[in-house]
Structures are given as C-alpha cells and as structure tokens.
Amino acid sequence: MAKMIKVTLTKSVIGASPKQRKVVEALGLKKMHQSVELVDTPAARGAINKVPHLLTVEEL
C-alpha cells in the first residue's frame, strides 16, 4: 500500500498570494482546519513545500 500523509490547513489564506491560494485549493483544502489524506508522491510534496507556512503535515 502507498504511503499516506494527512495535510491540514492551519492558517488562513486571506493574506496569501493568488498562486498560493490555488496551491491550497489544488491540495483539496477549502476551509480552515480541514484535513485531507493524500498519497505521498513527489507532486504532493512539491505542492506542500510551496505553502508550508499554512499547513500541518502528518505521516500516516
């Protein structure tokens, strides 16, 4: 089975740039404190690394 990661939006995107907002939405996050489980792929890690100040990441 593929390794999974849990990504939670912990900071608001109100002050973020439009590009950062799109990255957060592409990860499947719409609201504060919402969590999604993603497969741990280089693409997902790259998106997470674009907005690490807004997210909390846990390995499952």
Beta strands, then each sheet from edge to edge (+ up, - down):
strand 1: 4-9
strand 2: 35-39
strand 3: 55-59
sheet 1: 2+ 1- 3+
end
